[in-house]
Amino acid sequence: MTLPADRGSMSGDNADHDTGTRDSAPAVTFGPLKRALREHRYPVTAAELIEQYGAATLETPARTARLDGLLEGREETQFRDPSEVREAVLDALGHADASPEAAADEWTRLPR
């Protein structure tokens, strides 16, 4: 399955960082992958996510990384919701999540 085309800049779909309120949160841009992960049916294994979205890229100020590389070695891991996938990605990038409660809210609810 392909990801939906991004509209505008990749950070447009990324509300993971807001310099005014969460300075310590990592600046990771998930782009169209964020919406795809929120709309995906859970529970899901990392292997299933790699198969479907493995080529998707994530941007940080320092580098670009593919989802398959970030979840490599965790194929048997099962995720119950999108925020758990986000945590695994941040872990793989070497970031600690500064505000897990806010992140879980943001990653599990889609605007209507």
N, C-alpha and C positions, 0 to 999 in steps of 0.2 A: 504494500500500500504506500502511496506517496503522500507526503505531507502537503497541507494546503499552502498555496502561494502566500508569501509574506507580503503584507501591505505596508509599504513605507519601510522605515528602518527596522532592523531586527529588534531593537530595544523597545519598539512600539508595543510589542506583545509581552514585554518583560517588565513586570512590576516588582521584581525581586529586590530592587534597591531604590531607595529614595534618600538622597543625600541629606535631606532635612530631618528625617526621623530615624533612620537606621544606618548611621555611618559605618558600623562594624560589620554589616552584612556584606557578603561578597558580591562583586559586580559580575554576575554570570548571566549571559543573555541566552535564553533557551530558544528564542525566536518562535517559529511555528510549531516546534516540538512541544512547547508548553501546552498549547491547546490540544494537540493530539494526545498527550499523556492524560490530560484532564478528561477527555472524552472517551478514552479507552475503557474497556470493561475489566474490572478487577474482581478477584485476585488474578495476578499474572506473574509469570516467572521472568527473570531477567533474560533467559534464552528466548522467550517469545517476544520481548521488547526488542532484543537485538535483531531477531529475524525481521520484524516489521519496521523498525525505525533505526537500525544500526548505522546507517550512513548519514543520519542527521548530525549536524554540527552544532556545537555550543561555543560561544565566544566569551573569553575573559579578557581583561586588559593585557594579559601577558601572552595568551595563546588561543588557538582554536583546537578543539578536540571533538572527536566523533563519539557518539553514544556507545557504539560497539566496543571501542577501546576503553571507555570509562567503566563499563559493566563487565569487561573481560574477567574471567575467573569467578564470577558470581552467578553463573548461568542457572544454578539450582535455587538461588534466592527467590523467594516469593514475596511480592509486594501486595499489600492490601489496599493501598490508595496512592494517588499521584504524589502526595507529600513524601512517602517513603522512597519513591524513585528519586525525587529531588534530593533527599538526604544522601542517598547512595552516590549520586553524581557529585554533590558537594564534597563528600568524603573522598572520592576518587581524585578530585581536583586539589585536595589538601586544605579545604576550607571547613571551618566549624560553623554551624548555623547559629547566627546571633539571636534569632527569635523564632524558635520552633512553633509556638502557638500561632503567631501571626502567619507564618509560612503555611501551616497546615490549612488554615482558613482560606487563604488565597489560592491554594493549590487544589482544593477539593470542591470549591463552588464556582460554577460558571455564571457569568452575568446573563440575565435573560433579556 
